[in-house]
Amino acid sequence: MIKPLVAQTKRLGTMGNLGGFGGLFDMGALNYQDPVLVATTDGVGTKLKIAIELNQHHTIGQDLVAMCVNDLIVQGAEPLFFLDYFATSKLSLPLATEVIKGITQACQESGCSLIGGETAEMPGIYHQSDYDLAGFAVGVVERSKLLPKNTICEGDIIIALPSSGVHSNGFSLVRHLVHHHDISYHNPAPFFPSRSLGDVLLTPTHIYVKSCLEAFKTNLIKGLAHITGGGLLDNIPRILPSNLTAYIDTQSWTIPSVFKWLKKIGNIDPMEMVQVFNCGIGMICLANQTDYPILKEIFAKHHQETFIIGKIGQRNSSNAPVVFNDFKESWAI
């Protein structure tokens, strides 16, 4: 049932078929002069619990792939291949096929090949309809093109690429709040009545691969940060030199309603919100201010919205790596 889906993800370098003890990939088929391999692994976390409760599994596969390939591109790497791990109590073929279908569709969108994986039945570990997922991706980049670059400096702008929703982080807190307030995932979302709460929360993680790979060709991008666990507060410093700070204007973008709702029902401090959730920003890009029009046009060709949310400045002894201005107005409902 899986093989026809996997066949659709074949790309240059793919070798063999499913069924071997390991997946094969021919690096020699690619035109790289001084290649560096980049490897990532990730999961979907407790977002799975919502998918299981709603018996809605077609988007989870995209979450799994996105969490891995988005981590590849922040180092400038082109995704090459992907492997998945699916573990459950007792295998349901329709459920597993639905998940794998989502994985293969996301692999196609990312330009990488699904070359293998593992399906495990473990009734002593998982119970009833529970299952878990892990993903593994490998990409490649020319050594000279690795990100972040050592040219990040004071005055660079912080370009934001919007998220599609909560993505795949912070769901333990989301589920706690929903349970605490006795809210059903089947009910209309209080902030989006035309869709159920569960449907909104299961919106899959956006994949930024194609637009970013195109933007890389300009050599204008100095650094990228995937806004995952740790939010804006913890992920941006991962690409900054120790002498620089990211100054962010919280009024420069509209925080999506789902995050405002979560903040309100949880009475969550704004600084905790930007450390747990992406708050509407799935990826940030650092570049010279004068290069923004070129990058904006490239991203727009891929229907990728961009906006400037701040600048890079010098860090002094009293500054944190990320500094936000007043949150009050931006979180108003």
N, C-alpha and C positions, 0 to 999 in steps of 0.2 A: 504493500500500500504506500510505503514511503518512497520507494525507488523512483517512480515517475516524477514525484515532486522534487526530489534531490537532483534529478537530471536537468531540471530547468535552471539550476544554479551554476552549471559548468561555465568556466571562464578560461582564458589563456593560462596555461600552467596546470590545469586540472588533469590528473592521471587516474586511470582505472575506474572501478565502480565500487559501490558499497559492498561490504561482505568480507573484506580482508581484515587482518588483525590491526592494521593501521592505515590511515589515509595517506595518499601519495600526492605530492605537488612538485612540479618541475620548475625550479627557480631559473634554470638555464633558458627557459622559453621567454623570460622577461628581459627587456632591454635596460638592465641596470648596470652601471659601471662600478660603483663602490657601495653595494647594498648593505643596509643594516636591518635586521629583522626586529620587529616590535611585537611582543606577545601580551595579551590581556586575558583576564578571566573575571567573570561577574555572574550575578544571579538576578532574580526579580524580587527577592525578599518577600515580605508578608503581603504584598499586593496579590500574591497567589491566593490567599485566603478569601479575598473578595471574589476573584474569578471562580473559585470552587463553590462558594455560597450561591452565586448567581448562575452557575453552570454555563459560564460564558468564557471560552478559552481561546477564541480566535485572535485576540490582540496580544496575548502574553508572549507569543513567539517573537513578535516585533520588539517588545520590551527587552527580551533576552539579548537579541542581536544588537539592538541599539546601544545598550549599556556597555557592550564590548567594543563595537566598532567606533563609537564616539570617543572612547578612550584611546583608540589607535590614532585617529586623525589629529588629536591635539599634539602629537609628536611629529606630525607631518607625514604619517605613514598611510599608504594605500592598502586597504584591507585585501587580503589574498584568500584566506580560507577560514572556515568556522567549524567547530565541533560542539555538539550538545550532549548534555547528560540529563536524562529523564529518569527519576526514581519515584516509585509508587508502591502501594500495598499490593494491588492486583491490577494488571494492565487492562485498561479499557481501550480497545482499538479505535473507536470513534473519537474519544477524547484525545488520545495520543496523536492521531492523524491530524486533528484540528490544530493542536499545538505545533506540530512539525510543519504543517502548511503555513502557519504564520512565520515560522523560522525561515522557511525557504523563500517566502515572499520578501522578507526583510533582507535576506542575503542577496537576492536579485537587486533590490533597491540600493544595496551597499556595494555591489559589484564584486562580492566575494562568493566563493564556492563552499557549499556544505559537503565536506569530504568524509565525514564519519561522525560517530557518536556512540553513546551507550544507553541502553534501556535496562533498568534494574527493577525487579520485583522484590520488595523487602517488607513482608507483612509484619515482621517483628519490630520494625522501625516506624513505618507509616501505617495509618489506620483509615479504613473505609475509603473515601474518595480523595484523601490527601495525596499530593504529589509535590515534588520539588524539581527545580531546574537549575542547571549551571551551564554557562557558555564559555567557550574558549576561542579566541580569534588571534590570528597572526597576520601582520602586515609588513610592508617593506618601504623603506625610504632611503634615498641617497644620503650618504653620510653628511655631505655638505648642506643638505636641506633639513636636517634635524631641527625640531622645535623643542623648547623655545630658543630663540636666538640670543646671543650675548649683546645685542644692540638695543635692548629695551632700555629706555631712558626717560628722564623727566620731560614732561610735555606730550608724551605719547597718549593717544586717546584710547578709551575703553569702549569697544563696540559690542553691543549686545545682540544676540540672536535669540528670539523668543522661544520659550518652551511651548509644548502642546498641552501642558497641564501639570499635574503633580509628578509626572514621569514615574520613576520607580524607587523613590527614596522618601522616608518619613511615614511609611504606611503603618508602622506599629502605633505611632501617635494618632494618625487618622482613625484607625480602627478603634483605638481606646476612646476617642472623643465620640465617635458614632455610637459605640456601645453604651458609654456613660449617659448619653442623652436619649437612649432608647430610640434611635432613628433606624428605619429600615432602608437598606440599599435599594429596595424596589420602589420606594416613594419618589415623587418628583424632587429634584434637587432644589433646595430653598432659594438658591441663587440662579437657577436655570430650570424653571418649571416644565419646559418642554422635553426634558430628558430626565431619566431616573438618576438618582444620586450614584448608584453603582456604575451606570454606564459612563457618567462623567469621570468618575475616579479611575475607570479602566481605560480611559483614553491612552493609547500607546505612546511610549517615549519617542520623540521626534528623532529622525536620523539625519545628521548634518553632513554626511560623507560627500555627496556629489558636489554640493555648493562649495564646500571647503577645499576639495581637491582642485576645483577650477580656480579658486582664489589663490591657491598655493603657486600656481604657474606664474603669477605676477612677481613673486618674491617680496611682496610688500607686507605680508603678515609676519609679525615678530614673535607672537605667542598666542596660544589658545588654551582655554581652561574649560573643561566639561564640568558643569555645575551639578554635581551628584551629592552623595552624602557629605555633609559639612556645609552645603549651601554656598552662597557667595562669600561668606565670611572665611571659610577654610580652604576653598578651592583656588581662589585667585592668588593667594600667597605662594602656592606651589610652583608658580612660574615666574615669580618676581625676584630680582636680586635683593639681597638683605638690606640694601641702602635705600630702597624705594617703597612707596606706599601708594595704594590705589584709593583715590578720592572719588566717592560715588555720590551722585545727586539722586536722591530717592524720588524726586519729583520728575525725573526725566523719562519715566515710563509709567504706564498704568498697571498696577498690580491686579492680576486677574481675580475675579469674584470668588473663586474657590478658595484662594488663600486668605482673602479678607474674612470669609465665612469661618474658616478653620481658626483663625486668630480670635474671632469674636466668641465662638462657642467654647473655645479652650482658654480664653483670657490669657493668651500667650504674648509674652513680651516681644516687641519687634526684633530685638537682637537675637532672640531664640528662633524666630521665624526665618531669619536670613541665614541661620546656621543649620536648620533642619530641612528647609524646603528651598526649591529653586526660585520661588516667588515670581515666576513668569519669565525667567531668563535661563535658557538651557545651555548656552555656550557664550563665552566672551572671547573677544579677539583684540589684540593689542597691535597698533600700527601708528605711523606718523599721521598727524592730523591732515596734512595736505594730500594724503593718499586715500582718504575716505571716499571721495566721489567715485574713484575707480573701483574700489572694493564693493561699494554699495551697488553699483551697476551690475557687477558680476553676480552678487548674491541675488539681486532682483531677477536676473535671467532664470534663476532656479526657483523663483517664487519664494525666496527667503527674505523676510523682512529684517531690517537692521536699524538700530538707532544708537546714538552715543549716550552713554550713561555716566561718563566721568573722565578723569585724566590721571596720569601717573605723575607723582611728585616726590620730592626728597622726603626721606623718613628721618625724623628727629627722635630723641630719646623718649619723648612722651607719646609718640604716635604708634598706633597698631599698624599691621600690614595693610588692613582695609579700614577706611574711615568713611562712615555714612553721615550725611547731614540729617536734619530733623525729620523723623519718620511721621510725625503727627498728621500732616496733610495727606501723605501718600496712602496711609492706611484708613482714611476716612471712608465710611460706607455711605 
